Amino acid sequence: MYILILLVALPTLDALAQCAMCRATIENNVSNGEIGIGASLNFGILYLFVMPYLLIGFIGYMWYRNSKSNEKKLQIKRNFTR
């Protein structure tokens, strides 16, 4: 159990260290009048935010469609055996 907690917590520490570097880069570029990198970073954040929800939605849709197909096949089989 403790190993699992360490495996989850350690990568988080490295990720938090990168926030200061990104912020410094964005502030430097914005102060020089370059806003393109900030807009790209915002787009990347939104992309990373939306993708898991789209993936879960797609898997849910496929599961629903597959269950409906199996239900129809089972109904046909029941009608055929009567």
A tleap script that builds the chain and sets N, CA, C and O, in Angstrom:
source leaprc.protein.ff14SB
mol = sequence {
  NMET TYR ILE LEU ILE LEU LEU VAL ALA LEU
  PRO THR LEU ASP ALA LEU ALA GLN CYS ALA
  MET CYS ARG ALA THR ILE GLU ASN ASN VAL
  SER ASN GLY GLU ILE GLY ILE GLY ALA SER
  LEU ASN PHE GLY ILE LEU TYR LEU PHE VAL
  MET PRO TYR LEU LEU ILE GLY PHE ILE GLY
  TYR MET TRP TYR ARG ASN SER LYS SER ASN
  GLU LYS LYS LEU GLN ILE LYS ARG ASN PHE
  THR CARG
}
set mol.1.N position { 0.825 -1.192 0.000 }
set mol.1.CA position { 0.000 0.000 0.000 }
set mol.1.C position { 0.870 1.258 0.000 }
set mol.1.O position { 0.588 2.212 -0.725 }
set mol.2.N position { 1.920 1.255 0.808 }
set mol.2.CA position { 2.800 2.427 0.887 }
set mol.2.C position { 3.563 2.643 -0.413 }
set mol.2.O position { 3.842 3.779 -0.798 }
set mol.3.N position { 3.894 1.556 -1.079 }
set mol.3.CA position { 4.605 1.663 -2.359 }
set mol.3.C position { 3.702 2.324 -3.392 }
set mol.3.O position { 4.155 3.152 -4.182 }
set mol.4.N position { 2.419 1.955 -3.385 }
set mol.4.CA position { 1.471 2.556 -4.319 }
set mol.4.C position { 1.339 4.056 -4.079 }
set mol.4.O position { 1.290 4.835 -5.032 }
set mol.5.N position { 1.282 4.461 -2.827 }
set mol.5.CA position { 1.192 5.888 -2.500 }
set mol.5.C position { 2.437 6.627 -2.981 }
set mol.5.O position { 2.334 7.733 -3.511 }
set mol.6.N position { 3.603 6.029 -2.803 }
set mol.6.CA position { 4.836 6.663 -3.273 }
set mol.6.C position { 4.867 6.765 -4.796 }
set mol.6.O position { 5.301 7.777 -5.346 }
set mol.7.N position { 4.406 5.716 -5.471 }
set mol.7.CA position { 4.404 5.735 -6.931 }
set mol.7.C position { 3.451 6.795 -7.484 }
set mol.7.O position { 3.677 7.323 -8.573 }
set mol.8.N position { 2.401 7.104 -6.749 }
set mol.8.CA position { 1.457 8.127 -7.195 }
set mol.8.C position { 1.963 9.521 -6.830 }
set mol.8.O position { 1.783 10.459 -7.606 }
set mol.9.N position { 2.590 9.673 -5.670 }
set mol.9.CA position { 2.981 10.995 -5.167 }
set mol.9.C position { 4.267 11.523 -5.784 }
set mol.9.O position { 4.384 12.730 -5.994 }
set mol.10.N position { 5.219 10.678 -6.077 }
set mol.10.CA position { 6.517 11.154 -6.563 }
set mol.10.C position { 6.456 11.862 -7.915 }
set mol.10.O position { 7.071 12.918 -8.059 }
set mol.11.N position { 5.745 11.336 -8.908 }
set mol.11.CA position { 5.671 12.092 -10.175 }
set mol.11.C position { 4.994 13.450 -10.020 }
set mol.11.O position { 5.276 14.369 -10.789 }
set mol.12.N position { 4.115 13.587 -9.046 }
set mol.12.CA position { 3.427 14.855 -8.820 }
set mol.12.C position { 4.415 15.932 -8.390 }
set mol.12.O position { 4.282 17.091 -8.784 }
set mol.13.N position { 5.395 15.559 -7.593 }
set mol.13.CA position { 6.380 16.533 -7.135 }
set mol.13.C position { 7.191 17.091 -8.301 }
set mol.13.O position { 7.467 18.290 -8.343 }
set mol.14.N position { 7.570 16.242 -9.238 }
set mol.14.CA position { 8.301 16.718 -10.412 }
set mol.14.C position { 7.433 17.622 -11.275 }
set mol.14.O position { 7.920 18.611 -11.822 }
set mol.15.N position { 6.159 17.294 -11.400 }
set mol.15.CA position { 5.259 18.109 -12.216 }
set mol.15.C position { 5.057 19.483 -11.604 }
set mol.15.O position { 4.963 20.469 -12.333 }
set mol.16.N position { 4.988 19.571 -10.298 }
set mol.16.CA position { 4.797 20.872 -9.653 }
set mol.16.C position { 6.026 21.762 -9.828 }
set mol.16.O position { 5.907 22.987 -9.833 }
set mol.17.N position { 7.178 21.168 -9.968 }
set mol.17.CA position { 8.395 21.957 -10.144 }
set mol.17.C position { 8.403 22.662 -11.499 }
set mol.17.O position { 9.062 23.692 -11.644 }
set mol.18.N position { 7.704 22.147 -12.470 }
set mol.18.CA position { 7.701 22.732 -13.808 }
set mol.18.C position { 6.822 23.978 -13.897 }
set mol.18.O position { 6.998 24.787 -14.808 }
set mol.19.N position { 5.897 24.143 -12.986 }
set mol.19.CA position { 4.974 25.287 -13.044 }
set mol.19.C position { 5.720 26.614 -12.968 }
set mol.19.O position { 5.373 27.557 -13.679 }
set mol.20.N position { 6.731 26.701 -12.125 }
set mol.20.CA position { 7.485 27.943 -11.989 }
set mol.20.C position { 8.240 28.273 -13.282 }
set mol.20.O position { 8.354 29.438 -13.662 }
set mol.21.N position { 8.745 27.247 -13.941 }
set mol.21.CA position { 9.474 27.469 -15.191 }
set mol.21.C position { 8.533 27.971 -16.286 }
set mol.21.O position { 8.869 28.903 -17.017 }
set mol.22.N position { 7.365 27.360 -16.396 }
set mol.22.CA position { 6.393 27.800 -17.404 }
set mol.22.C position { 5.931 29.220 -17.122 }
set mol.22.O position { 5.826 30.039 -18.035 }
set mol.23.N position { 5.659 29.505 -15.871 }
set mol.23.CA position { 5.179 30.841 -15.516 }
set mol.23.C position { 6.229 31.899 -15.848 }
set mol.23.O position { 5.900 32.956 -16.385 }
set mol.24.N position { 7.489 31.616 -15.529 }
set mol.24.CA position { 8.552 32.577 -15.817 }
set mol.24.C position { 8.686 32.801 -17.324 }
set mol.24.O position { 8.890 33.931 -17.766 }
set mol.25.N position { 8.574 31.755 -18.096 }
set mol.25.CA position { 8.680 31.873 -19.550 }
set mol.25.C position { 7.521 32.694 -20.110 }
set mol.25.O position { 7.724 33.563 -20.957 }
set mol.26.N position { 6.317 32.419 -19.639 }
set mol.26.CA position { 5.144 33.147 -20.118 }
set mol.26.C position { 5.240 34.622 -19.734 }
set mol.26.O position { 4.975 35.498 -20.558 }
set mol.27.N position { 5.617 34.899 -18.487 }
set mol.27.CA position { 5.730 36.297 -18.054 }
set mol.27.C position { 6.779 37.045 -18.867 }
set mol.27.O position { 6.581 38.209 -19.217 }
set mol.28.N position { 7.877 36.393 -19.164 }
set mol.28.CA position { 8.932 37.019 -19.956 }
set mol.28.C position { 8.433 37.325 -21.373 }
set mol.28.O position { 8.687 38.407 -21.901 }
set mol.29.N position { 7.726 36.375 -21.981 }
set mol.29.CA position { 7.238 36.579 -23.347 }
set mol.29.C position { 6.148 37.647 -23.393 }
set mol.29.O position { 6.113 38.454 -24.322 }
set mol.30.N position { 5.266 37.659 -22.408 }
set mol.30.CA position { 4.187 38.653 -22.397 }
set mol.30.C position { 4.761 40.048 -22.183 }
set mol.30.O position { 4.289 41.010 -22.789 }
set mol.31.N position { 5.775 40.168 -21.324 }
set mol.31.CA position { 6.368 41.485 -21.099 }
set mol.31.C position { 7.086 41.997 -22.347 }
set mol.31.O position { 7.250 43.205 -22.518 }
set mol.32.N position { 7.515 41.079 -23.222 }
set mol.32.CA position { 8.145 41.473 -24.478 }
set mol.32.C position { 7.121 41.672 -25.602 }
set mol.32.O position { 7.494 41.993 -26.730 }
set mol.33.N position { 5.840 41.484 -25.298 }
set mol.33.CA position { 4.797 41.695 -26.295 }
set mol.33.C position { 4.424 40.467 -27.099 }
set mol.33.O position { 3.640 40.579 -28.041 }
set mol.34.N position { 4.947 39.314 -26.771 }
set mol.34.CA position { 4.626 38.077 -27.491 }
set mol.34.C position { 3.575 37.308 -26.695 }
set mol.34.O position { 3.872 36.733 -25.648 }
set mol.35.N position { 2.341 37.306 -27.206 }
set mol.35.CA position { 1.271 36.618 -26.479 }
set mol.35.C position { 0.955 35.252 -27.083 }
set mol.35.O position { 0.121 34.523 -26.547 }
set mol.36.N position { 1.595 34.900 -28.170 }
set mol.36.CA position { 1.313 33.631 -28.853 }
set mol.36.C position { 1.591 32.412 -28.001 }
set mol.36.O position { 0.824 31.450 -28.015 }
set mol.37.N position { 2.677 32.449 -27.266 }
set mol.37.CA position { 3.036 31.278 -26.451 }
set mol.37.C position { 2.052 31.104 -25.305 }
set mol.37.O position { 1.755 29.974 -24.918 }
set mol.38.N position { 1.542 32.196 -24.756 }
set mol.38.CA position { 0.546 32.106 -23.690 }
set mol.38.C position { -0.760 31.519 -24.196 }
set mol.38.O position { -1.386 30.708 -23.513 }
set mol.39.N position { -1.172 31.924 -25.389 }
set mol.39.CA position { -2.398 31.381 -25.987 }
set mol.39.C position { -2.227 29.904 -26.297 }
set mol.39.O position { -3.158 29.119 -26.114 }
set mol.40.N position { -1.056 29.523 -26.760 }
set mol.40.CA position { -0.789 28.111 -27.040 }
set mol.40.C position { -0.810 27.286 -25.758 }
set mol.40.O position { -1.320 26.165 -25.742 }
set mol.41.N position { -0.261 27.835 -24.699 }
set mol.41.CA position { -0.267 27.138 -23.419 }
set mol.41.C position { -1.692 26.962 -22.909 }
set mol.41.O position { -2.038 25.899 -22.394 }
set mol.42.N position { -2.518 27.994 -23.047 }
set mol.42.CA position { -3.920 27.878 -22.639 }
set mol.42.C position { -4.655 26.829 -23.460 }
set mol.42.O position { -5.459 26.069 -22.921 }
set mol.43.N position { -4.385 26.784 -24.761 }
set mol.43.CA position { -5.004 25.764 -25.612 }
set mol.43.C position { -4.563 24.369 -25.184 }
set mol.43.O position { -5.375 23.445 -25.155 }
set mol.44.N position { -3.296 24.212 -24.854 }
set mol.44.CA position { -2.785 22.914 -24.400 }
set mol.44.C position { -3.429 22.467 -23.100 }
set mol.44.O position { -3.716 21.285 -22.913 }
set mol.45.N position { -3.654 23.417 -22.207 }
set mol.45.CA position { -4.309 23.089 -20.943 }
set mol.45.C position { -5.743 22.633 -21.199 }
set mol.45.O position { -6.193 21.646 -20.617 }
set mol.46.N position { -6.454 23.339 -22.060 }
set mol.46.CA position { -7.827 22.942 -22.379 }
set mol.46.C position { -7.864 21.581 -23.065 }
set mol.46.O position { -8.756 20.775 -22.802 }
set mol.47.N position { -6.908 21.327 -23.933 }
set mol.47.CA position { -6.816 20.038 -24.626 }
set mol.47.C position { -6.623 18.904 -23.611 }
set mol.47.O position { -7.300 17.879 -23.680 }
set mol.48.N position { -5.712 19.096 -22.688 }
set mol.48.CA position { -5.464 18.073 -21.673 }
set mol.48.C position { -6.660 17.910 -20.739 }
set mol.48.O position { -6.877 16.822 -20.205 }
set mol.49.N position { -7.430 18.961 -20.537 }
set mol.49.CA position { -8.602 18.904 -19.674 }
set mol.49.C position { -9.753 18.139 -20.330 }
set mol.49.O position { -10.452 17.382 -19.656 }
set mol.50.N position { -9.954 18.325 -21.623 }
set mol.50.CA position { -11.110 17.765 -22.307 }
set mol.50.C position { -10.896 16.319 -22.742 }
set mol.50.O position { -11.854 15.546 -22.765 }
set mol.51.N position { -9.698 15.938 -23.080 }
set mol.51.CA position { -9.455 14.617 -23.645 }
set mol.51.C position { -9.923 13.449 -22.773 }
set mol.51.O position { -10.536 12.527 -23.311 }
set mol.52.N position { -9.677 13.432 -21.481 }
set mol.52.CA position { -10.178 12.289 -20.699 }
set mol.52.C position { -11.699 12.166 -20.742 }
set mol.52.O position { -12.229 11.055 -20.770 }
set mol.53.N position { -12.406 13.298 -20.747 }
set mol.53.CA position { -13.860 13.253 -20.805 }
set mol.53.C position { -14.346 12.729 -22.151 }
set mol.53.O position { -15.313 11.970 -22.207 }
set mol.54.N position { -13.692 13.125 -23.224 }
set mol.54.CA position { -14.062 12.602 -24.536 }
set mol.54.C position { -13.806 11.103 -24.623 }
set mol.54.O position { -14.618 10.362 -25.178 }
set mol.55.N position { -12.686 10.657 -24.079 }
set mol.55.CA position { -12.363 9.232 -24.098 }
set mol.55.C position { -13.373 8.426 -23.284 }
set mol.55.O position { -13.826 7.374 -23.734 }
set mol.56.N position { -13.727 8.901 -22.105 }
set mol.56.CA position { -14.710 8.206 -21.277 }
set mol.56.C position { -16.075 8.200 -21.972 }
set mol.56.O position { -16.784 7.195 -21.943 }
set mol.57.N position { -16.438 9.319 -22.592 }
set mol.57.CA position { -17.703 9.383 -23.316 }
set mol.57.C position { -17.734 8.412 -24.484 }
set mol.57.O position { -18.751 7.758 -24.713 }
set mol.58.N position { -16.643 8.308 -25.223 }
set mol.58.CA position { -16.571 7.385 -26.357 }
set mol.58.C position { -16.679 5.943 -25.884 }
set mol.58.O position { -17.408 5.147 -26.476 }
set mol.59.N position { -15.964 5.605 -24.831 }
set mol.59.CA position { -16.029 4.236 -24.293 }
set mol.59.C position { -17.441 3.932 -23.797 }
set mol.59.O position { -17.953 2.835 -24.019 }
set mol.60.N position { -18.073 4.897 -23.126 }
set mol.60.CA position { -19.445 4.704 -22.664 }
set mol.60.C position { -20.417 4.498 -23.823 }
set mol.60.O position { -21.303 3.646 -23.748 }
set mol.61.N position { -20.255 5.266 -24.881 }
set mol.61.CA position { -21.113 5.125 -26.060 }
set mol.61.C position { -20.930 3.753 -26.701 }
set mol.61.O position { -21.908 3.096 -27.057 }
set mol.62.N position { -19.688 3.323 -26.846 }
set mol.62.CA position { -19.429 2.011 -27.444 }
set mol.62.C position { -20.009 0.893 -26.578 }
set mol.62.O position { -20.557 -0.078 -27.101 }
set mol.63.N position { -19.891 1.027 -25.268 }
set mol.63.CA position { -20.444 0.037 -24.351 }
set mol.63.C position { -21.970 -0.010 -24.481 }
set mol.63.O position { -22.555 -1.092 -24.536 }
set mol.64.N position { -22.609 1.155 -24.531 }
set mol.64.CA position { -24.059 1.230 -24.678 }
set mol.64.C position { -24.504 0.603 -25.992 }
set mol.64.O position { -25.455 -0.178 -26.029 }
set mol.65.N position { -23.812 0.950 -27.062 }
set mol.65.CA position { -24.166 0.413 -28.385 }
set mol.65.C position { -23.994 -1.099 -28.416 }
set mol.65.O position { -24.823 -1.808 -28.986 }
set mol.66.N position { -22.918 -1.596 -27.805 }
set mol.66.CA position { -22.663 -3.025 -27.776 }
set mol.66.C position { -23.724 -3.747 -26.940 }
set mol.66.O position { -24.169 -4.831 -27.317 }
set mol.67.N position { -24.127 -3.168 -25.826 }
set mol.67.CA position { -25.139 -3.812 -24.987 }
set mol.67.C position { -26.487 -3.845 -25.702 }
set mol.67.O position { -27.220 -4.826 -25.579 }
set mol.68.N position { -26.824 -2.801 -26.438 }
set mol.68.CA position { -28.073 -2.799 -27.201 }
set mol.68.C position { -28.036 -3.861 -28.302 }
set mol.68.O position { -29.037 -4.533 -28.547 }
set mol.69.N position { -26.903 -4.012 -28.955 }
set mol.69.CA position { -26.755 -5.018 -30.003 }
set mol.69.C position { -26.897 -6.422 -29.416 }
set mol.69.O position { -27.572 -7.278 -29.988 }
set mol.70.N position { -26.259 -6.645 -28.277 }
set mol.70.CA position { -26.369 -7.956 -27.639 }
set mol.70.C position { -27.799 -8.231 -27.178 }
set mol.70.O position { -28.266 -9.368 -27.243 }
set mol.71.N position { -28.493 -7.195 -26.716 }
set mol.71.CA position { -29.879 -7.349 -26.281 }
set mol.71.C position { -30.770 -7.740 -27.454 }
set mol.71.O position { -31.652 -8.586 -27.304 }
set mol.72.N position { -30.552 -7.133 -28.624 }
set mol.72.CA position { -31.336 -7.478 -29.807 }
set mol.72.C position { -31.069 -8.913 -30.243 }
set mol.72.O position { -31.996 -9.638 -30.606 }
set mol.73.N position { -29.793 -9.326 -30.208 }
set mol.73.CA position { -29.452 -10.701 -30.576 }
set mol.73.C position { -30.093 -11.697 -29.628 }
set mol.73.O position { -30.574 -12.745 -30.058 }
set mol.74.N position { -30.104 -11.376 -28.334 }
set mol.74.CA position { -30.717 -12.253 -27.347 }
set mol.74.C position { -32.224 -12.322 -27.556 }
set mol.74.O position { -32.815 -13.390 -27.395 }
set mol.75.N position { -32.853 -11.215 -27.909 }
set mol.75.CA position { -34.290 -11.184 -28.155 }
set mol.75.C position { -34.629 -12.033 -29.378 }
set mol.75.O position { -35.617 -12.767 -29.373 }
set mol.76.N position { -33.811 -11.932 -30.421 }
set mol.76.CA position { -34.041 -12.742 -31.636 }
set mol.76.C position { -33.881 -14.216 -31.301 }
set mol.76.O position { -34.657 -15.044 -31.778 }
set mol.77.N position { -32.894 -14.555 -30.491 }
set mol.77.CA position { -32.655 -15.948 -30.117 }
set mol.77.C position { -33.829 -16.481 -29.296 }
set mol.77.O position { -34.243 -17.625 -29.485 }
set mol.78.N position { -34.367 -15.669 -28.392 }
set mol.78.CA position { -35.525 -16.087 -27.588 }
set mol.78.C position { -36.748 -16.328 -28.475 }
set mol.78.O position { -37.476 -17.302 -28.283 }
set mol.79.N position { -36.971 -15.438 -29.444 }
set mol.79.CA position { -38.108 -15.586 -30.334 }
set mol.79.C position { -37.962 -16.809 -31.235 }
set mol.79.O position { -38.952 -17.452 -31.584 }
set mol.80.N position { -36.747 -17.121 -31.603 }
set mol.80.CA position { -36.492 -18.253 -32.487 }
set mol.80.C position { -36.701 -19.591 -31.770 }
set mol.80.O position { -37.151 -20.557 -32.387 }
set mol.81.N position { -36.379 -19.654 -30.485 }
set mol.81.CA position { -36.485 -20.916 -29.744 }
set mol.81.C position { -37.905 -21.203 -29.293 }
set mol.81.O position { -38.172 -22.313 -28.834 }
set mol.82.N position { -38.829 -20.259 -29.399 }
set mol.82.CA position { -40.222 -20.500 -28.983 }
set mol.82.C position { -40.961 -21.332 -29.933 }
set mol.82.O position { -42.139 -21.618 -29.718 }
savepdb mol mol.pdb
quit
